[in-house]
Amino acid sequence: MLSRISRKTRFFGVAAALLLAFVLFGQTTRPTLATGDAIPGRYIIKLAGGVESLAAANDLAREHGLGLGHVYSHAFNGFSATVPDGRLNALQNDARVVSIVPDRYVTINHCTPRHPQHCEPTPTPPPGGSQTIPTGIRRINGDLSSTASGDGSGSVNVDVAVIDTGIDLDHPDLDVAGGVNCSQGNSYNDGNGHGSHVSGTIGALDNNIGVVGVAPGARLWAVRVLNNAGSGSWASVICGVDWVTANAGTIEVANMSLGGTGSEGSCNDGGLHEAICNSVAAGVTYAVAAGNESDNAANHVPAAYNEVITVSALADFDGEPGGAGSATCRSDVDDTLADFSNFGSDVDIIAPGVCIESTWKGGGYNTISGTSMASPHVAGAAALYKAGNPGASPSQVKSALQNAGNLNWNDSDDPDGTQERLLDVDGF
């Protein structure tokens, strides 16, 4: 059940069309196991169309001694579970089961223990009494959009889900409408800071404190799928996508500044791609981080999926074109592809992702780098576009953002040889 902590109470229904979509997927092939890096003993199990997921999950758990995890019924018909040794073959041969894929680890896409060179968090004291327009907002012309980020007034009437570590529920610069916890514990409050940082770039209030977002005052929904260390599993992420899809009548845009290794696969993969495909079909536009491995984004998911807007990171230090900005919080070259950013044909657009100041847990502010910081610029832009074009489909939103972008940045260090358009919200 959806929680609500803002001024209005909202009620959500389940879209019957999504149930039909589950039935239409082919159910004649026997279950198969995917290969790849996996969490030992943990799996995501897709159920046949017409099978009620909660009842089937409980029955199968009892029959096979499963440790039941999340149950999915909106973006995906199935559940996650720990499967005891020796029970996998029997579970595969159950007529209710279509496929079984290993669960995998997933992490946030800013600095991580594996990639400490990618960014250096720089604590920033609250400005207090005045508002800063972050360099990223200025670089994409957020101060020239219809809401004119930074003029001290206005808000965007759009709902955006932040699928991340949660959001600081009491931050004075954010409008948190509610949320869900698909990770550890029960709260969707942010114990890491990453989700709060993403949220501020999307929609920090246009007031007299802190920072301002691309879509100021957008209603933010905290979908906590990662723990306080910024890690989780695909099973938890699918839980978040499932919840967003159940509430697609209200939530128009979702941001996923997270990722793991993998390849595109198909919309019938029995895992994350299938869940996102169904969520996009329900009308939710997804902006996702390209990843921070200096690698082809095709090797990382969800960045490799065609249905989302995959965002690489621009190094920009002064909020202006021209490449004259001096490095600030980390070493890089102004107006070029960030040296950590993933690249390739799966990248749809580029946005600022280096030394981005935004909101943080505990009511604070922080300066962080990563494709995690580029993606929410695009999510905010999608919210701006949806505010003026409420009937636009996710594919139409993606096209609109790409068409509005400019090529006013230096792509000489971009390994893929294709210059992606830089996000520009001047006309939104």
C-alpha positions in Angstrom: 0.0 0.0 0.0 1.3 3.4 -1.0 2.3 5.8 1.8 1.6 9.5 1.6 3.2 12.3 3.7 2.5 15.4 1.6 -0.7 17.6 1.6 -2.9 15.5 -0.6 -3.9 11.8 -0.3 -3.7 9.8 -3.5 -5.3 6.5 -4.3 -4.0 4.1 -7.0 -5.7 1.4 -9.0 -4.1 -1.5 -10.8 -4.1 -1.3 -14.6 -6.0 -4.3 -16.0 -4.1 -4.0 -19.3 -0.9 -5.0 -17.5 -2.5 -8.3 -16.4 -3.4 -9.0 -20.0 0.2 -8.3 -21.0 1.4 -11.0 -18.7 -0.9 -13.5 -20.3 0.2 -12.6 -23.8 3.8 -13.5 -23.2 4.7 -17.0 -24.6 4.3 -19.7 -22.0 5.2 -22.8 -24.0 9.0 -22.9 -23.4 10.3 -24.8 -20.4 12.2 -22.9 -17.7 15.8 -22.2 -18.3 18.6 -20.8 -16.1 20.5 -17.6 -17.1 24.2 -17.5 -16.6 26.4 -14.8 -15.2 27.6 -13.3 -11.9 25.0 -14.3 -9.3 24.1 -14.1 -5.6 24.5 -17.7 -4.5 21.2 -19.5 -4.0 19.0 -16.5 -4.8 16.7 -16.4 -7.9 14.0 -14.5 -9.7 11.2 -16.7 -10.7 8.7 -15.9 -13.5 5.3 -17.4 -13.3 2.9 -18.4 -16.1 0.2 -16.0 -17.3 -3.0 -16.3 -15.3 -1.2 -17.6 -12.2 -1.8 -15.4 -9.2 1.6 -14.5 -8.0 1.1 -14.2 -4.2 -0.8 -17.5 -3.9 1.6 -19.3 -6.2 4.7 -17.9 -4.5 3.4 -19.0 -1.1 2.5 -22.5 -2.4 5.9 -23.0 -4.1 7.7 -21.7 -1.1 5.9 -24.3 1.1 6.3 -27.2 -1.4 10.0 -26.5 -2.2 11.3 -25.0 1.1 12.0 -21.6 -0.5 13.0 -18.5 1.4 10.4 -16.2 -0.1 11.6 -12.7 -1.0 9.6 -10.1 -3.1 6.4 -10.9 -4.9 5.7 -9.1 -8.2 2.3 -8.6 -9.8 2.3 -5.4 -11.9 5.5 -5.0 -14.0 6.3 -8.7 -13.6 4.4 -11.8 -12.7 6.6 -13.7 -10.3 8.7 -13.5 -7.2 12.2 -13.8 -5.8 13.4 -16.5 -3.4 16.3 -18.3 -1.9 16.2 -21.9 -3.3 17.8 -24.6 -1.1 20.4 -26.9 -2.6 18.9 -29.7 -4.6 15.5 -28.1 -5.2 16.2 -26.1 -8.3 15.4 -28.8 -10.9 12.1 -29.6 -9.2 11.2 -26.0 -9.1 12.1 -25.6 -12.8 9.8 -28.5 -13.7 6.7 -27.0 -12.0 4.0 -26.1 -14.5 3.5 -22.7 -12.9 7.1 -21.7 -13.5 8.2 -20.2 -16.8 11.8 -19.2 -16.1 14.3 -18.9 -13.3 17.2 -16.5 -13.5 19.9 -15.8 -10.8 19.6 -12.7 -8.7 22.6 -10.3 -9.0 24.2 -7.5 -7.1 23.6 -3.9 -8.1 25.2 -0.6 -6.9 24.8 3.1 -7.2 26.5 4.8 -10.0 28.7 7.4 -8.3 31.9 6.6 -6.4 32.0 3.1 -5.0 34.6 1.0 -3.2 35.4 -0.6 -6.5 35.8 2.7 -8.3 37.1 5.2 -5.8 38.8 7.2 -8.5 35.6 8.2 -10.1 34.5 10.9 -7.7 35.5 12.4 -4.4 32.5 13.5 -2.3 32.9 17.1 -1.2 30.8 18.0 1.8 29.1 21.4 1.2 27.6 23.4 4.0 24.1 24.6 3.5 24.2 28.0 1.9 21.6 29.4 4.3 19.6 32.4 3.5 20.3 32.2 -0.2 19.9 29.8 -3.1 22.6 28.5 -5.4 21.9 27.6 -9.0 24.2 24.5 -9.5 26.5 24.5 -12.5 24.6 21.5 -14.0 21.3 23.4 -14.0 22.9 26.4 -15.7 24.7 24.2 -18.2 21.4 22.7 -19.5 19.7 26.2 -19.4 17.4 25.3 -16.5 17.3 28.9 -15.6 15.8 29.6 -19.1 13.1 26.9 -19.0 9.4 27.7 -18.5 9.8 27.4 -14.7 13.1 29.4 -14.8 15.0 27.4 -12.1 16.5 30.0 -9.7 14.0 32.8 -9.9 12.6 31.9 -6.5 9.1 30.9 -7.6 7.1 28.2 -9.4 6.8 24.5 -9.2 6.3 21.6 -11.6 3.1 19.6 -11.4 4.7 16.1 -12.1 5.4 13.0 -10.0 8.9 11.5 -10.2 10.0 8.2 -8.6 13.6 8.0 -7.4 14.6 4.3 -7.4 17.6 4.5 -5.2 18.7 4.6 -1.5 15.6 6.5 -0.4 15.1 10.2 0.1 15.6 12.4 3.2 12.0 12.7 4.2 12.5 15.9 6.2 14.7 17.8 3.9 13.4 21.4 3.7 14.4 21.7 0.0 12.5 18.6 -1.2 8.8 17.8 -1.7 8.7 14.1 -0.8 5.2 12.7 -1.5 5.6 9.2 -0.2 7.3 6.0 -1.1 8.1 2.3 -0.5 10.9 0.3 0.9 12.1 -2.7 -1.1 15.4 -3.0 0.7 16.3 -3.6 4.3 14.1 -2.4 7.2 10.8 -0.6 6.8 11.6 3.0 6.2 12.2 4.7 2.8 14.2 7.4 4.5 17.7 7.8 3.0 20.5 6.4 5.1 23.2 6.9 2.4 22.7 10.3 0.8 22.8 9.2 -2.8 19.0 9.1 -3.3 18.6 12.6 -1.7 21.3 14.0 -4.0 19.6 12.6 -7.1 16.3 14.0 -5.8 17.6 17.6 -5.5 18.9 17.6 -9.0 15.5 16.5 -10.2 13.3 18.8 -8.2 14.8 20.8 -5.4 12.4 23.7 -4.5 12.8 27.1 -6.0 13.0 29.0 -2.7 15.6 31.0 -0.8 17.7 28.2 0.5 20.1 25.5 -0.7 19.9 24.6 -4.4 17.3 24.4 -7.1 16.4 21.4 -9.4 15.6 21.0 -13.1 11.9 20.6 -12.3 11.6 22.7 -9.1 9.0 21.3 -6.6 8.3 18.1 -8.5 6.6 15.6 -6.2 9.2 13.0 -5.4 8.5 9.3 -4.5 11.2 7.5 -2.6 11.6 4.0 -3.9 14.2 2.5 -1.7 15.9 -0.5 -3.4 19.4 -0.1 -2.1 20.8 -0.2 1.5 22.7 2.4 3.4 25.9 1.2 1.7 24.4 1.9 -1.7 24.1 -1.7 -2.8 21.3 -4.2 -3.4 20.0 -6.8 -5.8 18.0 -7.0 -9.0 15.2 -8.6 -7.0 14.9 -5.4 -4.9 15.1 -3.2 -8.0 12.3 -5.2 -9.7 10.3 -4.7 -6.5 10.7 -1.0 -7.0 9.9 -1.1 -10.6 6.8 -3.2 -9.8 5.6 -0.6 -7.3 6.2 2.3 -9.7 4.2 0.4 -12.4 1.3 -0.2 -10.0 1.2 3.6 -9.4 1.8 4.5 -13.1 -1.5 6.4 -13.0 0.3 9.1 -11.0 4.0 8.6 -11.4 5.1 9.8 -14.9 8.9 9.6 -14.6 11.4 7.4 -12.8 15.2 7.8 -12.3 17.6 4.8 -11.9 21.1 6.0 -11.0 22.2 2.4 -10.4 23.5 -0.5 -12.4 25.3 -3.8 -12.7 27.0 -5.9 -15.3 24.8 -7.5 -18.0 23.6 -7.2 -21.6 20.4 -6.0 -23.2 18.5 -9.3 -23.5 14.8 -9.1 -24.4 11.5 -7.8 -23.0 10.8 -11.5 -22.1 13.9 -12.2 -20.1 12.2 -13.1 -16.9 14.0 -10.4 -15.0 14.7 -6.7 -14.9 14.4 -5.9 -18.6 10.9 -7.5 -18.7 9.8 -5.5 -15.7 11.1 -2.2 -17.2 9.5 -3.0 -20.5 6.1 -3.5 -18.9 6.6 -0.3 -16.8 7.4 1.8 -19.8 4.4 0.2 -21.6 2.3 1.5 -18.6 3.5 5.1 -19.5 6.5 5.6 -17.1 9.6 7.3 -18.7 12.8 6.0 -17.2 16.1 7.9 -17.1 19.1 5.7 -16.2 22.8 6.2 -15.6 25.2 5.0 -18.3 27.7 3.7 -15.7 31.1 4.8 -14.4 33.4 2.1 -15.7 34.9 4.0 -18.8 33.3 1.1 -20.7 30.7 0.5 -23.4 27.3 0.9 -21.8 26.2 -2.2 -23.7 27.9 -4.2 -21.0 25.8 -2.7 -18.2 22.1 -2.8 -17.3 19.7 -1.1 -17.3 21.9 1.3 -19.4 21.8 -1.2 -22.3 18.0 -1.3 -22.6 16.5 0.5 -25.5 13.3 1.4 -23.7 15.0 3.8 -21.3 16.9 7.1 -21.7 20.5 6.2 -21.0 22.6 9.2 -19.9 26.4 9.7 -20.0 28.2 12.4 -18.0 29.7 15.7 -19.1 32.5 17.3 -17.2 31.5 20.9 -16.7 32.9 23.1 -14.0 31.5 26.6 -14.7 28.0 26.0 -16.1 29.0 27.5 -19.4 30.0 26.2 -22.8 33.4 26.9 -24.2 35.7 24.6 -22.2 37.2 27.4 -20.1 36.2 26.2 -16.7 38.9 25.2 -14.2 38.6 21.8 -12.5 37.1 22.1 -9.0 36.2 19.0 -6.9 38.1 16.5 -9.2 40.5 16.4 -12.1 38.9 16.4 -15.6 38.7 18.6 -18.7 35.9 21.1 -18.9 33.2 20.5 -21.5 34.3 16.9 -22.4 33.0 13.4 -21.7 33.8 12.7 -18.0 36.8 10.4 -17.8 34.8 7.8 -15.8 31.7 7.9 -18.0 30.5 4.9 -20.0 29.8 5.5 -23.7 28.6 3.7 -26.9 25.5 3.4 -29.1 23.3 2.7 -26.1 23.8 6.2 -24.7 20.9 8.5 -25.7 21.9 11.8 -24.3 24.7 13.5 -22.2 24.2 15.7 -19.2 26.4 17.3 -16.5 27.7 14.8 -14.0 30.9 16.2 -12.5 31.1 18.2 -9.3 27.3 18.5 -9.0 26.0 20.2 -5.9 22.7 19.0 -4.6 20.7 17.9 -1.5 22.0 15.3 0.9 20.7 13.3 3.9 20.3 15.0 7.2 19.0 18.1 5.6 22.4 18.9 4.1 24.1 19.4 0.8 26.9 17.7 -1.0 29.0 17.8 -4.2 29.3 14.4 -6.0 30.3 13.2 -9.4 29.1 10.3 -11.6 26.6 9.3 -14.2 24.3 9.0 -11.2 24.4 12.8 -11.2 23.8 13.1 -15.0 20.7 10.9 -15.1 18.6 13.0 -12.7 19.1 16.1 -14.9 17.4 14.1 -17.7 14.7 12.8 -15.3 14.0 16.5 -14.3 13.9 17.5 -18.0 11.4 14.6 -18.7 9.3 16.0 -15.9 9.4 19.4 -17.4 8.3 18.1 -20.8 5.5 15.9 -19.3 4.2 19.0 -17.4 3.5 20.7 -20.7 2.7 17.5 -22.7 0.9 15.2 -20.3 -0.1 12.8 -23.0 3.4 12.1 -24.3 4.5 8.5 -24.3 8.0 7.5 -23.0 9.3 7.2 -26.5 8.0 10.7 -27.4 9.6 12.1 -24.3 12.9 10.6 -25.2 12.7 11.9 -28.8 11.7 15.4 -27.5 14.7 15.6 -25.2 17.1 14.4 -27.9 15.8 16.8 -30.5 16.0 19.7 -28.1 19.6 18.9 -27.2 22.6 20.7 -28.6 26.1 19.7 -29.8 27.9 22.5 -28.0 30.5 20.4 -26.2 33.9 18.8 -27.1 33.6 15.2 -28.0 37.2 14.7 -28.9 37.7 12.2 -26.0 34.5 10.3 -26.7 35.6 6.7 -27.6 32.5 5.8 -29.6 33.0 8.5 -32.3 29.4 9.6 -32.0 28.6 12.9 -30.4 25.5 12.6 -28.3 23.3 15.7 -27.8 23.7 17.6 -24.7 20.5 18.1 -22.6 19.0 21.5 -23.1 15.7 22.5 -21.4 15.5 26.1 -22.8 12.4 25.3 -24.7 10.6 23.2 -22.1 
